[in-house]
């Protein structure tokens, strides 16, 4: 439900609301890949590229590596 609301905020160009919603979720559940992706996307939409890069870098480290 939280992610659906985050997607809604992003689609409605309400990046600050999406960040406010998703940041605590990712803090509580740092391995929540989709939540972290949405948070990074919200940072990008909110013109906060440094924070977006931090989220996408952390996301990359979570994903399985190809052999």
C-alpha positions in Angstrom: 0.0 0.0 0.0 2.8 2.4 0.9 4.6 1.8 -2.4 1.3 2.4 -4.3 0.9 5.7 -2.6 4.6 6.5 -3.4 4.0 5.7 -7.1 0.9 7.9 -7.0 2.9 10.8 -5.6 5.6 10.4 -8.2 3.1 10.3 -11.1 1.3 13.4 -9.6 4.7 15.3 -9.6 4.7 15.4 -5.8 8.2 14.3 -5.2 8.5 15.9 -1.7 5.5 13.9 -0.6 6.9 10.7 -2.0 10.2 11.3 -0.3 8.5 12.0 3.1 6.5 8.8 2.7 9.3 6.5 1.4 12.4 7.6 3.4 11.2 6.2 6.7 10.1 3.0 5.0 13.6 2.4 3.5 15.2 3.4 6.8 13.1 0.7 8.6 13.5 -1.8 5.9 16.8 -1.2 4.1 16.6 -4.4 2.0 13.2 -3.4 0.5 14.5 -3.1 -3.1 11.3 -1.6 -4.7 11.0 1.0 -1.9 14.6 2.0 -2.3 14.1 2.3 -6.1 11.1 4.5 -5.6 12.9 6.6 -3.1 15.8 7.1 -5.5 13.3 8.0 -8.3 11.6 10.5 -5.9 14.9 12.1 -5.2 15.6 12.4 -8.9 12.2 13.9 -9.6 12.7 16.3 -6.7 16.0 17.5 -8.2 18.1 15.9 -5.5 20.6 13.9 -7.6 23.1 13.3 -4.8 20.5 11.6 -2.6 19.2 9.7 -5.6 22.7 8.4 -6.4 23.1 7.2 -2.8 19.9 5.2 -3.1 20.7 3.7 -6.5 24.2 2.8 -5.3 22.9 1.1 -2.3 20.3 -0.7 -4.5 23.0 -1.9 -6.9 24.9 -3.4 -3.9 21.7 -5.3 -2.9 21.2 -6.9 -6.2 22.7 -10.4 -7.0 25.8 -10.4 -9.1 26.1 -12.2 -12.3 28.9 -14.9 -12.4 
